[in-house]
Amino acid sequence: MPGSLSVTKFRNVTIKSVAPSITTTSVSGVRQSKQIAGQYWQMDIDFTSLDRSEFANVMGFISKQRNGLYSFSVTIPDISEPAGDIHKVLEAGGSSAMDVTSNVATGSSAVAFDTGFTSTDFTNAGADLNVGFRAGDFVKFSNHNKVYQITDDVVWNATGGGTMNIFPNLVDAVTTSDTIVYDDVPFLMFSTADTQEYQYSIGGDNQVSITLQEAVGE
């Protein structure tokens, strides 16, 4: 059932990149490896101590998803925001729209983009064009739900564009009609647990931990 997890008071978030592969070694010692399934993200999330209202909100939301039956959107504080200097430009104001500037096929790992930000906007915000994005920042595209990670620092050009290298390779093609989400990036996830545990304590020290997996292809 679509929806967004509204209580995001997380204490710890463990992010796992899962890329199933198989490796064989010949008698002569030659190793051969190949990926056998698409990459996806997993998360182990521990909430901070929740008050009664927050605790009930999380319980009700997970129950609404029938534990692991439905997927939902999760935005991770800090992690879903860019670590690159584009965040300084965003804080200074202005249009945050980012567009794909060329058609890119499924399986590609580089995507060109353009924004309304210019080198002047970076300078005025005290930002560095050479690290507009940092390796490790997350992005997603408007035409599908997969979340990608930028693998190299991204240099912005004077007119507000550049090229990002991403992991994994595109699972769906993107075109010039698509936009890029790079701030408050939502992950489409589902609970991997058939049984969800909630630790309620009289007096307000309520604890919840959830394990999630990315819902690729939905």
Short mmCIF file of the C-alpha atoms (twelve columns), coordinates in Angstrom:
data_MODEL
# 
_entry.id   MODEL 
# 
loop_
_atom_site.group_PDB 
_atom_site.id 
_atom_site.type_symbol 
_atom_site.label_atom_id 
_atom_site.label_alt_id 
_atom_site.label_comp_id 
_atom_site.label_asym_id 
_atom_site.label_seq_id 
_atom_site.Cartn_x 
_atom_site.Cartn_y 
_atom_site.Cartn_z 
_atom_site.pdbx_PDB_model_num 
ATOM 1   C CA . MET A 1   0.000  0.000   0.000   1 
ATOM 2   C CA . PRO A 2   1.694  3.250   -1.108  1 
ATOM 3   C CA . GLY A 3   2.669  5.726   1.557   1 
ATOM 4   C CA . SER A 4   5.627  7.354   3.273   1 
ATOM 5   C CA . LEU A 5   7.101  6.581   6.668   1 
ATOM 6   C CA . SER A 6   6.567  9.910   8.443   1 
ATOM 7   C CA . VAL A 7   8.467  9.197   11.679  1 
ATOM 8   C CA . THR A 8   12.164 9.218   10.766  1 
ATOM 9   C CA . LYS A 9   13.782 9.679   14.172  1 
ATOM 10  C CA . PHE A 10  16.477 7.115   13.429  1 
ATOM 11  C CA . ARG A 11  19.361 6.382   15.791  1 
ATOM 12  C CA . ASN A 12  21.276 4.014   13.492  1 
ATOM 13  C CA . VAL A 13  20.873 3.126   9.821   1 
ATOM 14  C CA . THR A 14  22.923 0.301   8.319   1 
ATOM 15  C CA . ILE A 15  22.837 0.391   4.513   1 
ATOM 16  C CA . LYS A 16  23.770 -2.719  2.545   1 
ATOM 17  C CA . SER A 17  24.375 -2.875  -1.194  1 
ATOM 18  C CA . VAL A 18  23.380 -6.342  -2.397  1 
ATOM 19  C CA . ALA A 19  24.643 -7.421  -5.827  1 
ATOM 20  C CA . PRO A 20  24.275 -11.222 -6.095  1 
ATOM 21  C CA . SER A 21  27.090 -12.859 -8.047  1 
ATOM 22  C CA . ILE A 22  28.618 -16.266 -8.607  1 
ATOM 23  C CA . THR A 23  32.325 -17.086 -8.783  1 
ATOM 24  C CA . THR A 24  34.008 -20.197 -10.115 1 
ATOM 25  C CA . THR A 25  37.704 -21.109 -10.010 1 
ATOM 26  C CA . SER A 26  39.229 -23.457 -12.560 1 
ATOM 27  C CA . VAL A 27  41.807 -26.143 -11.813 1 
ATOM 28  C CA . SER A 28  44.492 -23.752 -13.033 1 
ATOM 29  C CA . GLY A 29  43.325 -21.109 -10.565 1 
ATOM 30  C CA . VAL A 30  41.620 -18.784 -13.058 1 
ATOM 31  C CA . ARG A 31  38.694 -17.028 -11.405 1 
ATOM 32  C CA . GLN A 32  35.514 -16.167 -13.307 1 
ATOM 33  C CA . SER A 33  32.733 -14.081 -11.789 1 
ATOM 34  C CA . LYS A 34  29.421 -12.788 -13.050 1 
ATOM 35  C CA . GLN A 35  26.504 -10.972 -11.517 1 
ATOM 36  C CA . ILE A 36  23.401 -13.159 -11.474 1 
ATOM 37  C CA . ALA A 37  20.772 -10.687 -10.261 1 
ATOM 38  C CA . GLY A 38  20.218 -6.957  -10.119 1 
ATOM 39  C CA . GLN A 39  21.577 -4.801  -7.307  1 
ATOM 40  C CA . TYR A 40  19.298 -3.594  -4.522  1 
ATOM 41  C CA . TRP A 41  19.612 -1.774  -1.183  1 
ATOM 42  C CA . GLN A 42  18.871 -3.189  2.237   1 
ATOM 43  C CA . MET A 43  18.563 -1.190  5.449   1 
ATOM 44  C CA . ASP A 44  18.588 -2.061  9.134   1 
ATOM 45  C CA . ILE A 45  17.004 0.878   10.959  1 
ATOM 46  C CA . ASP A 46  16.927 1.476   14.710  1 
ATOM 47  C CA . PHE A 47  14.663 4.292   15.863  1 
ATOM 48  C CA . THR A 48  15.603 6.575   18.723  1 
ATOM 49  C CA . SER A 49  13.469 6.291   21.838  1 
ATOM 50  C CA . LEU A 50  9.948  7.212   20.702  1 
ATOM 51  C CA . ASP A 51  7.174  8.814   22.702  1 
ATOM 52  C CA . ARG A 52  3.776  7.137   22.846  1 
ATOM 53  C CA . SER A 53  2.362  9.016   19.853  1 
ATOM 54  C CA . GLU A 54  5.394  8.391   17.610  1 
ATOM 55  C CA . PHE A 55  5.526  4.749   18.657  1 
ATOM 56  C CA . ALA A 56  1.857  4.272   17.773  1 
ATOM 57  C CA . ASN A 57  2.375  6.050   14.440  1 
ATOM 58  C CA . VAL A 58  5.152  3.631   13.433  1 
ATOM 59  C CA . MET A 59  3.156  0.595   14.586  1 
ATOM 60  C CA . GLY A 60  0.087  1.703   12.679  1 
ATOM 61  C CA . PHE A 61  2.053  2.457   9.527   1 
ATOM 62  C CA . ILE A 62  3.847  -0.912  9.461   1 
ATOM 63  C CA . SER A 63  0.575  -2.696  10.158  1 
ATOM 64  C CA . LYS A 64  -1.000 -0.807  7.248   1 
ATOM 65  C CA . GLN A 65  1.708  -2.252  4.985   1 
ATOM 66  C CA . ARG A 66  0.768  -5.753  6.252   1 
ATOM 67  C CA . ASN A 67  4.383  -6.022  7.456   1 
ATOM 68  C CA . GLY A 68  6.167  -7.069  4.263   1 
ATOM 69  C CA . LEU A 69  3.267  -7.219  1.810   1 
ATOM 70  C CA . TYR A 70  3.338  -3.649  0.502   1 
ATOM 71  C CA . SER A 71  6.137  -1.233  -0.325  1 
ATOM 72  C CA . PHE A 72  6.458  2.323   0.950   1 
ATOM 73  C CA . SER A 73  8.709  5.346   0.684   1 
ATOM 74  C CA . VAL A 74  11.470 6.131   3.200   1 
ATOM 75  C CA . THR A 75  13.626 9.262   3.258   1 
ATOM 76  C CA . ILE A 76  16.745 8.877   5.403   1 
ATOM 77  C CA . PRO A 77  17.850 12.018  7.281   1 
ATOM 78  C CA . ASP A 78  21.251 13.236  5.980   1 
ATOM 79  C CA . ILE A 79  21.781 10.188  3.740   1 
ATOM 80  C CA . SER A 80  18.964 11.181  1.358   1 
ATOM 81  C CA . GLU A 81  20.504 14.657  1.054   1 
ATOM 82  C CA . PRO A 82  23.576 15.408  -1.113  1 
ATOM 83  C CA . ALA A 83  26.933 15.667  0.639   1 
ATOM 84  C CA . GLY A 84  28.335 17.571  -2.353  1 
ATOM 85  C CA . ASP A 85  28.474 21.358  -2.449  1 
ATOM 86  C CA . ILE A 86  25.180 21.543  -4.342  1 
ATOM 87  C CA . HIS A 87  23.607 21.441  -0.882  1 
ATOM 88  C CA . LYS A 88  25.116 24.876  -0.181  1 
ATOM 89  C CA . VAL A 89  23.551 26.231  -3.364  1 
ATOM 90  C CA . LEU A 90  20.195 24.721  -2.441  1 
ATOM 91  C CA . GLU A 91  20.322 26.359  0.961   1 
ATOM 92  C CA . ALA A 92  21.013 29.702  -0.706  1 
ATOM 93  C CA . GLY A 93  17.754 29.390  -2.679  1 
ATOM 94  C CA . GLY A 94  16.814 29.116  -6.331  1 
ATOM 95  C CA . SER A 95  15.342 26.465  -8.589  1 
ATOM 96  C CA . SER A 96  16.381 22.934  -7.663  1 
ATOM 97  C CA . ALA A 97  15.128 21.276  -10.866 1 
ATOM 98  C CA . MET A 98  17.571 18.869  -12.544 1 
ATOM 99  C CA . ASP A 99  16.917 17.473  -16.032 1 
ATOM 100 C CA . VAL A 100 18.393 14.604  -18.029 1 
ATOM 101 C CA . THR A 101 19.962 16.173  -21.142 1 
ATOM 102 C CA . SER A 102 20.384 13.148  -23.417 1 
ATOM 103 C CA . ASN A 103 18.672 9.810   -23.911 1 
ATOM 104 C CA . VAL A 104 20.536 7.070   -22.040 1 
ATOM 105 C CA . ALA A 105 19.963 3.351   -22.604 1 
ATOM 106 C CA . THR A 106 19.356 0.648   -20.030 1 
ATOM 107 C CA . GLY A 107 22.687 -0.682  -18.768 1 
ATOM 108 C CA . SER A 108 24.521 2.623   -19.040 1 
ATOM 109 C CA . SER A 109 26.421 4.034   -16.076 1 
ATOM 110 C CA . ALA A 110 26.801 7.709   -17.053 1 
ATOM 111 C CA . VAL A 111 24.011 10.290  -17.236 1 
ATOM 112 C CA . ALA A 112 24.349 13.906  -18.383 1 
ATOM 113 C CA . PHE A 113 22.249 16.522  -16.584 1 
ATOM 114 C CA . ASP A 114 21.503 20.225  -16.455 1 
ATOM 115 C CA . THR A 115 20.173 22.577  -13.788 1 
ATOM 116 C CA . GLY A 116 19.266 26.232  -13.467 1 
ATOM 117 C CA . PHE A 117 22.269 26.782  -11.202 1 
ATOM 118 C CA . THR A 118 25.294 28.544  -12.708 1 
ATOM 119 C CA . SER A 119 28.871 29.034  -11.579 1 
ATOM 120 C CA . THR A 120 27.763 32.372  -10.126 1 
ATOM 121 C CA . ASP A 121 25.252 30.585  -7.887  1 
ATOM 122 C CA . PHE A 122 28.033 28.293  -6.634  1 
ATOM 123 C CA . THR A 123 30.369 31.232  -5.997  1 
ATOM 124 C CA . ASN A 124 27.713 33.231  -4.164  1 
ATOM 125 C CA . ALA A 125 26.939 30.221  -1.962  1 
ATOM 126 C CA . GLY A 126 30.613 29.566  -1.163  1 
ATOM 127 C CA . ALA A 127 30.363 26.245  -3.017  1 
ATOM 128 C CA . ASP A 128 32.945 24.386  -5.096  1 
ATOM 129 C CA . LEU A 129 32.026 23.485  -8.693  1 
ATOM 130 C CA . ASN A 130 34.498 20.577  -8.570  1 
ATOM 131 C CA . VAL A 131 32.498 18.719  -5.937  1 
ATOM 132 C CA . GLY A 132 28.906 19.560  -6.845  1 
ATOM 133 C CA . PHE A 133 28.113 15.969  -5.961  1 
ATOM 134 C CA . ARG A 134 30.290 13.772  -3.783  1 
ATOM 135 C CA . ALA A 135 30.920 10.100  -4.477  1 
ATOM 136 C CA . GLY A 136 28.334 8.284   -2.381  1 
ATOM 137 C CA . ASP A 137 25.447 10.718  -2.945  1 
ATOM 138 C CA . PHE A 138 22.130 9.128   -3.965  1 
ATOM 139 C CA . VAL A 139 19.874 10.010  -6.913  1 
ATOM 140 C CA . LYS A 140 16.782 8.629   -8.617  1 
ATOM 141 C CA . PHE A 141 15.049 9.331   -11.902 1 
ATOM 142 C CA . SER A 142 11.449 10.396  -12.364 1 
ATOM 143 C CA . ASN A 143 10.456 7.487   -14.619 1 
ATOM 144 C CA . HIS A 144 11.334 4.605   -12.255 1 
ATOM 145 C CA . ASN A 145 11.830 3.908   -8.551  1 
ATOM 146 C CA . LYS A 146 15.371 2.509   -8.419  1 
ATOM 147 C CA . VAL A 147 17.821 4.528   -6.321  1 
ATOM 148 C CA . TYR A 148 21.382 4.905   -7.627  1 
ATOM 149 C CA . GLN A 149 24.612 5.961   -5.963  1 
ATOM 150 C CA . ILE A 150 27.059 8.391   -7.536  1 
ATOM 151 C CA . THR A 151 30.481 6.741   -7.758  1 
ATOM 152 C CA . ASP A 152 32.735 9.745   -8.458  1 
ATOM 153 C CA . ASP A 153 32.767 13.391  -7.436  1 
ATOM 154 C CA . VAL A 154 30.832 15.398  -10.040 1 
ATOM 155 C CA . VAL A 155 32.157 18.614  -11.543 1 
ATOM 156 C CA . TRP A 156 29.524 21.215  -12.390 1 
ATOM 157 C CA . ASN A 157 30.158 23.319  -15.505 1 
ATOM 158 C CA . ALA A 158 29.592 27.074  -15.655 1 
ATOM 159 C CA . THR A 159 26.050 26.737  -16.972 1 
ATOM 160 C CA . GLY A 160 24.886 24.306  -14.293 1 
ATOM 161 C CA . GLY A 161 25.353 20.955  -15.990 1 
ATOM 162 C CA . GLY A 162 27.613 17.927  -15.832 1 
ATOM 163 C CA . THR A 163 27.789 14.144  -16.061 1 
ATOM 164 C CA . MET A 164 27.285 11.711  -13.179 1 
ATOM 165 C CA . ASN A 165 28.633 8.168   -12.993 1 
ATOM 166 C CA . ILE A 166 26.234 5.881   -11.148 1 
ATOM 167 C CA . PHE A 167 25.959 2.448   -9.545  1 
ATOM 168 C CA . PRO A 168 24.320 0.186   -10.449 1 
ATOM 169 C CA . ASN A 169 23.939 0.646   -14.190 1 
ATOM 170 C CA . LEU A 170 20.541 1.931   -15.278 1 
ATOM 171 C CA . VAL A 171 17.809 -0.677  -14.890 1 
ATOM 172 C CA . ASP A 172 15.547 1.443   -17.125 1 
ATOM 173 C CA . ALA A 173 16.415 3.868   -19.891 1 
ATOM 174 C CA . VAL A 174 16.077 7.589   -19.195 1 
ATOM 175 C CA . THR A 175 15.252 10.325  -21.690 1 
ATOM 176 C CA . THR A 176 15.298 14.093  -21.933 1 
ATOM 177 C CA . SER A 177 11.734 14.151  -20.617 1 
ATOM 178 C CA . ASP A 178 12.912 12.773  -17.259 1 
ATOM 179 C CA . THR A 179 14.051 14.692  -14.213 1 
ATOM 180 C CA . ILE A 180 16.465 13.703  -11.452 1 
ATOM 181 C CA . VAL A 181 15.713 13.679  -7.734  1 
ATOM 182 C CA . TYR A 182 18.875 14.431  -5.761  1 
ATOM 183 C CA . ASP A 183 17.646 16.081  -2.558  1 
ATOM 184 C CA . ASP A 184 15.510 14.196  -0.019  1 
ATOM 185 C CA . VAL A 185 15.837 11.112  -2.229  1 
ATOM 186 C CA . PRO A 186 13.083 8.614   -1.323  1 
ATOM 187 C CA . PHE A 187 13.834 4.878   -1.219  1 
ATOM 188 C CA . LEU A 188 10.940 2.576   -2.142  1 
ATOM 189 C CA . MET A 189 11.237 -0.223  0.411   1 
ATOM 190 C CA . PHE A 190 9.361  -3.134  1.955   1 
ATOM 191 C CA . SER A 191 9.787  -4.885  5.276   1 
ATOM 192 C CA . THR A 192 11.582 -8.220  5.052   1 
ATOM 193 C CA . ALA A 193 9.982  -9.465  8.283   1 
ATOM 194 C CA . ASP A 194 6.775  -11.467 8.500   1 
ATOM 195 C CA . THR A 195 6.851  -10.724 12.220  1 
ATOM 196 C CA . GLN A 196 7.539  -7.177  13.426  1 
ATOM 197 C CA . GLU A 197 8.566  -6.630  17.044  1 
ATOM 198 C CA . TYR A 198 7.808  -3.487  19.055  1 
ATOM 199 C CA . GLN A 199 9.310  -2.856  22.496  1 
ATOM 200 C CA . TYR A 200 6.940  -0.744  24.555  1 
ATOM 201 C CA . SER A 201 7.994  0.534   27.964  1 
ATOM 202 C CA . ILE A 202 5.748  2.231   30.478  1 
ATOM 203 C CA . GLY A 203 7.164  5.717   30.854  1 
ATOM 204 C CA . GLY A 204 7.962  6.414   27.217  1 
ATOM 205 C CA . ASP A 205 11.195 4.521   26.374  1 
ATOM 206 C CA . ASN A 206 9.718  2.784   23.322  1 
ATOM 207 C CA . GLN A 207 11.993 1.001   20.841  1 
ATOM 208 C CA . VAL A 208 11.464 -0.145  17.242  1 
ATOM 209 C CA . SER A 209 13.869 -1.701  14.738  1 
ATOM 210 C CA . ILE A 210 12.936 -2.538  11.145  1 
ATOM 211 C CA . THR A 211 14.733 -4.321  8.311   1 
ATOM 212 C CA . LEU A 212 13.890 -3.124  4.804   1 
ATOM 213 C CA . GLN A 213 14.707 -4.102  1.234   1 
ATOM 214 C CA . GLU A 214 14.441 -1.989  -1.892  1 
ATOM 215 C CA . ALA A 215 11.401 -2.737  -4.046  1 
ATOM 216 C CA . VAL A 216 13.087 -2.753  -7.466  1 
ATOM 217 C CA . GLY A 217 10.818 -2.719  -10.506 1 
ATOM 218 C CA . GLU A 218 7.630  -1.526  -8.832  1 
# 
